Amino acid sequence: MLATIKKLEINLLINYVAIIYAFSIPVSRAGIGIFSVLLFILWLIEGDFKDKFYFLKRNKLVISISMFVLYSFLSLVWSSEPVSGLNHLRKIFYLLPILVIATSIQKEFLPRILSAFLFGMLISEILSYGIFFEWWKFNDVLPNDPTPFMNHLQYAMFLSMSSLLLLNRFFFEKALKWKIFYFLYFLTVTSNLFLNGGRTGHVAFAVSIFVVGFANIKNKFLAFFSMLLLVVSIFYTAYHVSPVFKDRFDAGVSEANKLSNNAKDKYIGSFGIRLAVWKAGSEIIKKRPILGTGIGAEMKVLKEHIEKGHYDSALEKGFLVLSDTHYHNNYVQVTVGLGLIGLFLFLLIFYEIFKLDIEDKELSNLRYIFLAIYSISGLLELMFGPQFPLAFFALFVGLFIGFSKSKARLSSLA
């Protein structure tokens, strides 16, 4: 009896810690680390490993993530930089909350966890607006790039997800006063998105908003044109109101024109340099297509490729800036490091998220929104590696599994 009460108390504590964890994800690196550790320790203390393992081993999404992680560790065998690879793989730790949220969170707590994430985003947005309007200074962040806690590409992904989460919730809310609240909150988050310089987030938002429309409006013709009107209105207003968005949009058009005209300096600029790095990455992939370089060796091989490539000085300078970090693309990074086998396992994760059986319609829609935003954001930035995006991934994937787990357990016992 006492053991049962103790287990229930620990489970309740896990649920409340998960709420704090979700709140911390947009606002605190330290919070992400501390509460990830605390959640996992409490999960171990809670026990019930037989039931947990039984559920997890039958969940194809958990299996696909495990396969990708295990294959990443296996690649250290053929990596020329295994120490660097281990240093990179230690960040996999931030995926552990998936296990906790999927197996130990009570269903009534799942909406509260989502609300906690939105509240954390609200704090971040208030700081961002204050920085933009120069009401205060924060961590030396500049008004023309008001992202208080993470880089602007990561923050744009967070804002896009929050914005469309609110729009999706607007369609499901019955009370008029809350509908108005969610739509106004949607507009404030979207406004913050366009004060941000993360163009990938703008694209992810523009594409993913159609997912919201098609998922919630029965008449698909009406869904398409209503979302198109909303997107055009938002982008038009942002262009004429936000100097940050206008500068980034004009720079994007200029770079696109250089690429289409095959200009000599086409590979100069934010997107141009990325394109050149991806081109270099594709050449590396051709040499090691199946297994890749192994985790940890990706950037060393890129630098060696640059040195042998006889690039002009301007492009080489840009190359070296990027090659000190990563390939700024989830799919190129994975394929260079893990080959086509690794890319297949990585894409399998997204497929299994898509295939999850989620009865709750609002959350089922949110799963498709997440897939669109995360996969598009990964085209211009590494989102499966740095702390903030990994925690973002862990939170939502854990929630999606959590919302599907009751039905999965019932079917497994049938």
C-alpha positions in Angstrom: 0.0 0.0 0.0 2.7 2.4 1.0 4.7 1.5 -2.1 1.7 2.3 -4.3 1.2 5.6 -2.6 4.9 6.5 -3.0 4.8 5.5 -6.7 1.7 7.8 -7.2 3.4 10.7 -5.5 6.5 10.3 -7.7 4.4 10.1 -10.8 2.6 13.3 -9.8 5.9 14.9 -9.2 7.1 13.8 -12.7 4.0 15.5 -14.2 4.6 18.8 -12.4 8.3 18.8 -13.3 7.3 18.1 -16.9 5.3 21.3 -16.8 8.3 23.3 -15.6 10.5 21.6 -18.2 8.1 22.6 -21.0 8.1 26.2 -19.7 11.9 26.3 -19.6 12.5 25.1 -23.2 12.0 28.5 -24.8 13.8 30.5 -22.1 16.6 28.7 -20.3 19.5 26.5 -21.4 20.2 25.7 -17.8 16.6 24.8 -17.2 16.5 22.4 -20.1 19.6 20.6 -18.7 18.4 20.6 -15.1 14.9 19.4 -15.7 15.9 16.9 -18.3 18.1 15.3 -15.7 15.5 15.6 -12.9 12.8 14.0 -15.1 14.9 11.1 -16.0 16.0 10.5 -12.4 12.4 10.6 -11.2 11.4 8.2 -14.0 14.1 5.7 -12.9 12.9 6.0 -9.3 9.3 5.5 -10.3 10.1 2.0 -11.6 7.5 -0.1 -13.5 10.1 -0.8 -16.1 8.4 -3.9 -17.3 5.2 -2.0 -18.3 7.3 0.9 -19.7 9.5 -1.3 -21.8 6.5 -3.3 -23.0 4.9 -0.1 -24.3 8.1 1.4 -25.7 9.2 -1.7 -27.6 5.9 -1.8 -29.4 6.0 1.9 -30.4 7.4 2.2 -33.9 8.4 5.8 -33.4 10.4 5.0 -30.3 12.1 2.2 -32.2 13.0 4.4 -35.1 14.5 7.0 -32.9 16.5 4.3 -31.0 17.7 2.8 -34.3 19.0 6.2 -35.5 20.7 6.9 -32.2 22.3 3.4 -32.1 23.5 3.7 -35.7 25.0 7.1 -34.8 27.0 5.5 -32.0 28.0 2.6 -34.3 29.4 5.1 -36.9 32.1 6.1 -34.4 33.8 2.8 -35.5 34.6 4.3 -38.9 34.9 7.9 -37.9 38.3 9.5 -38.0 37.3 11.8 -35.1 35.5 9.5 -32.6 36.2 11.9 -29.6 34.5 14.7 -31.5 31.7 12.3 -32.4 31.2 11.3 -28.7 31.1 15.0 -27.8 28.4 15.5 -30.4 26.4 12.5 -29.3 26.3 13.5 -25.7 23.6 15.9 -26.8 21.4 12.9 -27.4 20.8 13.1 -23.7 18.2 15.9 -24.5 16.0 13.3 -26.1 15.6 11.3 -22.9 12.4 13.3 -21.9 10.7 11.6 -24.8 10.7 8.4 -22.7 9.4 10.1 -19.6 6.6 12.1 -21.3 5.5 9.1 -23.4 5.2 6.7 -20.5 4.7 8.6 -17.2 2.7 11.7 -18.0 -1.0 11.5 -17.1 -3.3 12.4 -20.0 -4.9 15.3 -18.1 -1.5 16.9 -17.7 -0.6 16.9 -21.5 -2.6 20.0 -22.3 -1.1 21.8 -19.3 2.4 20.9 -20.6 1.5 22.5 -23.9 0.2 25.6 -22.1 3.4 25.8 -20.1 5.4 25.8 -23.3 3.2 28.7 -24.6 3.7 30.6 -21.4 7.5 30.2 -21.7 7.2 31.5 -25.3 5.1 34.5 -24.0 8.0 35.5 -21.6 10.4 35.1 -24.5 8.2 37.3 -26.7 7.8 40.0 -24.2 11.6 40.2 -23.9 11.9 40.2 -27.7 9.4 43.0 -28.1 11.2 45.1 -25.4 14.6 44.6 -27.1 13.1 45.5 -30.5 11.5 48.8 -29.2 14.6 49.4 -27.1 12.7 49.5 -23.8 15.5 47.4 -22.3 18.7 45.6 -23.0 19.1 41.9 -22.6 22.3 39.8 -23.0 23.7 42.3 -25.5 21.0 41.3 -28.0 20.6 43.9 -30.7 17.2 45.5 -31.7 17.6 44.4 -35.3 17.8 40.7 -34.2 15.7 40.5 -31.0 16.1 36.9 -30.1 16.8 36.7 -26.4 17.8 33.1 -25.8 18.8 31.3 -29.1 19.8 32.1 -32.6 17.2 33.7 -34.9 16.7 30.6 -37.0 15.9 28.4 -34.0 13.7 31.1 -32.5 11.8 31.5 -35.8 11.0 27.8 -35.6 9.7 28.1 -32.1 7.6 31.2 -33.0 6.2 29.4 -36.1 5.1 26.4 -34.0 3.6 28.6 -31.3 1.8 30.8 -33.8 0.2 27.9 -35.6 -0.5 26.0 -32.4 -2.6 28.9 -31.4 -4.4 29.2 -34.8 -5.1 25.4 -34.6 -6.5 25.9 -31.1 -8.7 28.8 -32.4 -10.5 26.4 -34.7 -11.3 24.0 -31.8 -12.3 26.5 -29.2 -16.1 26.8 -28.7 -16.3 29.9 -26.5 -16.2 33.2 -28.4 -14.1 35.1 -25.9 -11.4 32.4 -26.0 -11.6 32.3 -29.8 -10.9 36.0 -29.8 -8.1 35.6 -27.3 -6.4 32.8 -29.3 -6.6 34.7 -32.5 -5.2 37.9 -31.0 -2.4 35.9 -29.3 -1.8 34.3 -32.7 -1.3 37.7 -34.3 1.1 38.9 -31.6 3.3 35.8 -31.9 3.2 36.1 -35.7 4.2 39.7 -35.5 7.1 38.7 -33.3 8.1 36.1 -36.0 8.4 38.9 -38.6 10.4 41.1 -36.3 12.9 38.2 -36.4 15.5 37.7 -39.1 15.0 33.9 -39.5 13.8 33.6 -43.1 13.4 29.8 -42.8 10.8 30.4 -40.1 8.9 32.7 -42.4 8.9 30.0 -45.1 7.9 27.3 -42.6 5.1 29.5 -41.4 3.8 30.3 -44.9 3.7 26.6 -45.9 2.5 25.2 -42.6 -0.4 27.6 -42.2 -2.0 25.7 -45.2 -1.7 22.5 -43.1 -3.8 24.3 -40.4 -6.4 25.4 -43.0 -6.7 22.0 -44.8 -6.9 20.2 -41.4 -9.6 22.4 -40.0 -11.8 23.6 -42.9 -13.9 21.0 -44.7 -14.2 23.0 -47.9 -10.6 22.7 -49.3 -11.2 25.4 -51.8 -12.2 27.8 -49.0 -9.3 26.5 -46.9 -6.7 27.3 -49.6 -7.9 30.8 -50.4 -8.6 31.8 -46.9 -5.1 30.8 -45.8 -3.6 32.4 -49.0 -5.4 35.6 -48.1 -4.1 35.5 -44.5 -0.5 34.7 -45.6 -0.5 37.5 -48.2 -1.9 40.0 -45.7 0.6 39.1 -43.1 3.6 39.2 -45.4 2.5 42.5 -47.0 2.0 44.1 -43.6 5.3 42.7 -42.3 7.2 44.0 -45.3 5.9 47.5 -44.7 6.1 47.5 -40.9 9.1 45.4 -40.0 12.5 46.8 -41.1 14.1 43.5 -40.2 11.8 41.5 -42.4 12.1 44.0 -45.2 15.9 43.9 -45.2 16.0 40.1 -45.0 13.3 39.7 -47.8 15.1 42.2 -50.1 18.4 40.4 -49.4 16.8 37.0 -50.3 15.4 38.4 -53.5 18.8 39.8 -54.4 20.5 36.4 -53.7 17.8 34.6 -55.7 18.4 36.9 -58.7 22.2 36.3 -58.6 21.6 32.5 -58.6 19.1 32.6 -61.4 21.5 34.8 -63.5 24.5 32.7 -62.6 26.4 35.7 -61.3 30.0 35.4 -60.4 29.2 36.3 -56.7 26.2 33.9 -56.6 27.7 32.0 -53.7 28.3 35.0 -51.6 25.7 35.9 -48.9 23.8 34.0 -46.3 21.9 31.6 -48.6 24.6 31.6 -51.3 27.3 30.3 -48.9 24.9 27.7 -47.6 24.3 26.5 -51.1 28.0 26.3 -51.7 28.5 24.2 -48.5 25.6 21.9 -49.5 27.2 21.5 -53.0 30.5 20.6 -51.3 28.6 18.3 -49.0 27.0 16.5 -52.0 30.5 15.9 -53.4 31.6 14.4 -50.1 28.5 12.2 -50.1 29.3 10.8 -53.5 32.7 9.6 -52.2 31.1 7.9 -49.1 27.5 7.3 -50.0 26.5 4.4 -47.9 28.1 4.8 -44.4 29.3 8.4 -44.6 32.2 9.9 -42.7 31.1 8.7 -39.3 29.8 11.1 -36.6 32.5 13.7 -35.6 34.4 13.7 -38.9 31.9 15.7 -41.0 33.5 19.1 -40.5 37.0 17.9 -40.8 36.2 16.3 -44.1 34.5 19.5 -45.3 37.6 21.6 -44.4 39.8 19.2 -46.2 37.5 19.4 -49.2 37.6 23.2 -49.1 41.4 23.3 -49.0 41.6 21.0 -52.1 38.8 22.8 -54.0 40.7 25.9 -55.2 37.7 28.2 -54.3 38.0 32.0 -54.8 39.0 33.9 -51.6 35.6 35.4 -50.8 33.8 32.1 -51.1 36.5 30.3 -49.1 36.1 32.8 -46.3 32.4 32.2 -46.2 33.0 28.4 -46.3 35.4 28.6 -43.3 32.8 30.6 -41.3 30.2 27.9 -41.8 32.6 24.9 -41.6 33.5 25.8 -38.1 30.0 24.8 -37.0 27.9 22.5 -39.3 26.3 22.2 -42.7 23.3 24.3 -41.8 21.0 21.6 -43.1 19.6 18.6 -41.2 19.6 16.3 -44.2 23.0 17.2 -45.6 24.6 16.9 -42.1 23.0 13.5 -41.5 23.9 12.1 -45.0 27.5 13.3 -44.8 28.0 11.8 -41.4 25.9 8.7 -41.6 25.5 8.1 -45.3 22.3 7.1 -47.1 21.6 4.5 -44.3 21.6 7.3 -41.7 19.4 9.5 -43.9 16.9 6.7 -44.3 16.8 6.1 -40.5 16.4 9.9 -39.9 13.5 10.2 -42.4 11.9 7.1 -40.9 11.5 9.1 -37.6 9.4 11.7 -39.5 7.4 8.9 -41.2 6.6 7.3 -37.9 5.5 10.6 -36.4 3.1 11.0 -39.4 1.8 7.5 -38.8 1.1 7.9 -35.1 -2.5 7.0 -34.2 -3.7 10.1 -32.2 -7.4 10.1 -31.4 -7.5 13.8 -30.3 -8.2 15.7 -33.5 -6.5 18.9 -32.2 -3.3 17.2 -31.3 -3.4 15.1 -34.4 -3.5 18.3 -36.5 -0.7 19.7 -34.3 1.5 16.7 -35.3 1.2 17.6 -39.0 2.0 21.2 -38.2 5.1 20.2 -36.2 6.3 17.9 -39.1 5.9 20.7 -41.6 7.7 23.3 -39.5 10.5 21.1 -38.2 11.3 19.5 -41.6 11.3 22.9 -43.4 13.3 24.6 -40.7 15.9 21.9 -41.1 16.6 22.9 -44.6 18.6 26.0 -43.6 19.7 25.2 -40.1 20.8 22.2 -38.1 17.8 21.5 -35.9 18.7 18.0 -34.8 21.8 18.7 -32.7 21.8 22.0 -30.8 20.2 22.1 -27.3 17.1 24.2 -27.9 15.9 22.5 -31.1 16.5 19.0 -29.6 14.5 19.9 -26.5 11.8 21.3 -28.7 11.8 18.0 -30.7 11.7 15.9 -27.5 8.8 17.8 -26.0 6.5 17.6 -28.9 7.4 14.0 -29.9 6.9 12.9 -26.3 3.5 14.6 -26.3 2.4 13.0 -29.5 3.4 9.6 -28.2 1.7 10.4 -24.9 -1.6 11.4 -26.6 -1.5 8.1 -28.6 -0.4 5.8 -25.8 -3.8 4.9 -24.2 -5.1 3.6 -27.5 -1.8 1.9 -28.3 -1.8 0.1 -24.9 -5.4 -1.0 -25.3 -4.7 -2.4 -28.7 -1.6 -4.2 -27.5 -3.5 -5.9 -24.8 -6.4 -6.9 -27.1 
